[in-house]
Amino acid sequence: MPAITTEDVSLVDANRVGGAGVATDPAPHEFVAFRISRELAVSDLSVDAHALVVDNDGALRTTLANYLNDNCIRVTAVATRRDIAAIMSRETVDVLILDLRMSGDDAMHTVRSLREDSGVPIIVLSGRRDEADRVMALELGADDYLTKPFSCRELLARIRALLRRSRAPEVLKNGSMSVRAYRFDGWELNLRLFRLKSPDGSYIGISRGEFGLLRAFLCSPQRILSREQLLGLTHINSLEVYDRSIDVQIMRLRRKIEPDLRHPQFIKTERGAGYYFDASVTVVR
């Protein structure tokens, strides 16, 4: 069978992928690092990015690694989630691509654990189209969700969209480059350290989506923001926009900062219009 090229993007039957000189099933506890291809470099924030692919399908790992490598993204591919911590402790990972249904692994637990300790963008892959799985993955901290079969081209577009947002300056569209943090009612959101500190001084794990959403509210307190505006001000993937994506992020953020979910104190709903942040905000420059 001929080697996979950048034009062959269908993953309908990934198990058939292979080719001379291509290892299709590395050992479970070993990873394969693929060097970036400079010949196909493009002017994009994805250049020099490092993607960590976690999937127990060796053929799929090879397909993704080859395609992303050809499009200027360095890839480390592993078979189990047990390898994630070791790799992230010694290398900077710009995006994590995680299979939801790995035998013997709890990918949802992995997503939640990673989000508590890291702000790395996470794309979940799954062969299941159930809305419950999609919502759960997003609630636990995933930034995007892609169902199998999918095309490598679509995955690449989603990766680039996440990288553009995650690598953008820590400012909103008002151009305020000097803001270091926002404070409200004892809370502090540090824009440079990507940290949310609670009134008791403890740090609260926060995803990039939650971070972008809270930053948007703190930049415009007492102002009603529509779902469309919030999508534009946060890094939520615009390739798969649906109103519920913002609602899920709002729900997750409320769980972390609201003392009473039944009667939100900070993030309030203006029915038919959107949401607004009802608190006094101090800007730290």
Residue pairs with C-beta under 8 A, 6 or more apart in sequence:
1 16
1 18
1 19
2 19
3 19
3 20
3 21
3 22
3 66
4 17
4 19
4 62
4 63
4 66
4 67
6 40
6 67
6 70
6 71
6 152
9 67
9 151
9 152
9 153
10 149
10 151
11 60
11 63
11 148
11 149
11 150
11 151
11 152
12 149
13 149
14 57
14 59
14 60
14 63
14 149
15 57
15 59
15 60
16 59
17 24
17 59
17 60
17 62
17 63
18 24
18 59
18 62
22 62
22 66
23 32
23 58
23 62
24 58
24 59
24 62
25 58
25 59
26 32
26 58
26 61
26 77
26 79
27 79
28 56
28 79
28 80
29 79
29 80
29 82
29 83
30 78
31 76
31 77
31 78
31 83
31 87
32 61
32 62
32 65
32 76
32 77
33 74
33 75
33 76
34 65
34 66
34 68
34 69
34 74
34 75
34 76
34 77
35 69
35 74
36 47
36 48
36 69
36 72
36 73
36 74
37 69
37 70
37 71
37 72
38 72
40 70
40 71
40 72
41 47
41 72
42 71
42 72
44 72
44 160
45 160
45 163
45 164
45 167
46 71
46 72
46 73
46 156
46 159
46 160
46 163
47 72
48 72
48 74
49 72
49 73
49 74
49 94
49 95
49 159
49 163
50 73
50 74
50 75
50 76
50 91
50 92
50 93
50 94
50 95
51 68
51 73
51 74
51 75
51 76
51 93
51 94
51 95
51 96
51 97
51 159
52 75
52 76
52 77
52 78
52 84
52 87
52 88
52 93
52 95
52 96
52 97
53 61
53 64
53 65
53 68
53 75
53 76
53 77
53 78
53 97
54 77
54 78
54 79
54 80
54 81
54 83
54 84
54 96
54 97
54 98
54 99
54 102
55 61
55 64
55 77
55 79
55 97
55 98
55 99
55 102
55 125
56 79
56 80
56 99
56 102
56 103
56 105
57 99
58 79
61 77
61 78
61 79
62 77
63 152
64 75
64 77
64 97
64 152
64 155
65 75
65 77
67 152
67 156
68 75
68 152
68 155
68 156
68 159
69 75
71 156
73 156
73 159
76 87
76 91
76 93
78 84
78 87
80 102
80 104
80 105
81 98
81 102
81 105
81 107
81 110
84 96
84 110
84 114
87 93
88 118
88 120
93 120
94 120
94 121
94 163
94 166
94 167
95 120
95 121
95 122
95 123
95 159
95 162
95 163
95 166
96 114
96 120
96 121
96 122
96 123
97 123
97 125
97 155
97 159
98 107
98 110
98 111
98 122
98 123
98 124
98 125
98 142
99 107
99 124
99 125
99 126
100 107
100 108
100 124
100 125
100 126
100 127
100 128
100 133
100 137
101 107
101 126
101 127
101 128
107 124
108 136
108 137
108 140
111 122
111 124
111 137
111 140
111 141
111 142
112 140
112 141
114 120
114 122
114 141
115 122
115 140
115 141
115 205
115 207
116 141
116 205
117 205
119 166
119 194
119 206
119 207
119 208
119 211
121 143
121 144
121 162
121 163
121 166
121 208
121 235
122 141
122 142
122 143
122 144
123 142
123 143
123 144
123 145
123 146
123 155
123 158
123 159
123 162
124 137
124 142
124 144
124 145
124 146
125 146
125 147
125 148
125 150
126 133
126 134
126 137
126 145
126 146
126 147
126 148
127 147
127 148
128 147
129 147
133 145
134 145
135 244
135 248
137 145
138 145
138 245
138 248
138 249
139 248
139 251
139 252
141 207
141 252
143 162
143 207
143 208
143 209
143 235
143 236
143 237
144 158
144 162
144 237
144 240
145 240
146 154
146 155
146 158
154 239
157 239
158 237
158 239
158 240
161 237
161 238
161 239
162 235
162 237
165 208
165 212
165 234
165 235
166 208
166 235
168 235
169 177
170 191
170 192
170 194
170 215
171 177
171 179
171 191
172 215
172 216
172 219
172 233
173 233
174 219
176 219
178 285
179 191
179 283
179 284
179 285
180 190
180 191
180 192
180 284
180 285
181 188
181 189
181 190
181 191
181 192
181 283
181 284
182 188
182 189
182 191
182 215
182 218
182 219
182 281
182 282
182 283
182 284
183 189
183 281
183 282
183 284
184 218
184 221
184 266
184 277
184 279
184 280
184 281
184 282
185 199
185 265
185 266
185 279
185 280
186 198
186 199
187 196
187 197
187 198
187 199
187 257
188 196
188 197
188 284
189 195
189 196
189 197
189 211
189 214
189 215
189 218
190 196
190 197
191 215
194 206
194 211
195 203
195 206
196 203
196 204
196 206
196 211
196 214
196 256
196 257
197 203
197 204
198 204
204 256
204 257
206 214
206 256
207 252
208 235
209 234
209 235
209 236
209 249
209 252
210 249
210 252
210 253
210 256
212 233
212 234
212 235
212 236
213 230
213 234
213 246
213 249
213 250
213 253
214 253
214 257
215 233
215 234
216 225
216 229
216 230
216 233
216 234
217 225
217 266
217 267
217 275
217 276
217 277
218 277
218 281
219 233
220 277
221 276
221 277
221 278
221 279
221 280
221 281
222 276
222 277
222 278
223 276
223 277
224 270
224 273
224 274
224 275
224 276
225 233
225 274
225 275
225 276
226 273
226 274
227 243
227 246
227 247
227 274
229 274
230 236
230 246
230 274
230 275
231 238
231 241
231 245
231 246
234 249
236 245
236 246
236 249
237 245
250 267
250 275
253 267
254 261
254 264
254 266
254 267
255 261
257 266
257 267
258 264
258 265
258 266
258 267
259 265
265 278
265 279
266 277
266 278
266 279
267 275
267 276
267 277
267 278
268 275
268 276
268 277
268 278
269 275
270 276
